């Protein structure tokens, strides 16, 4: 998956998580209509978003409907959860390594 498509997926996933946090049921929180997409991606080129959505569909991360709306799949949610947790783990490991090195200098 390209970095641009990962960025689009991250934005979609953040919106999904916001909806869940607000109490929306998962069945509704995964649905993204054209007006919502326009709002989320108003700063981006339509062609780039269209390409990213096609790439997400190809990877089975969304079910893209003919009208341009889509729903986020469980595969995408699982990918985001594991991908973001993996990044967090890497960052925290680096942080603890730095702390250890810092304290070893003073001992």
VENTA-V696089 format. One record per run of one state. SS is the DSSP state (H for helix, E for strand, - for the rest). FROM is the first residue (numbers start at 0). LEN is the number of residues. If there is no record, write none. Layout:
BEGIN
ss={SS	SS}
from={FROM	FROM}
len={LEN	LEN}
END
This chain:
BEGIN
ss={-	H	-	H	-	E	-	H	-	H	-	E	-	E	-	H	-}
from={0	2	21	25	29	30	32	33	40	45	58	61	64	69	72	73	105}
len={2	19	4	4	1	2	1	7	5	13	3	3	5	3	1	32	2}
END
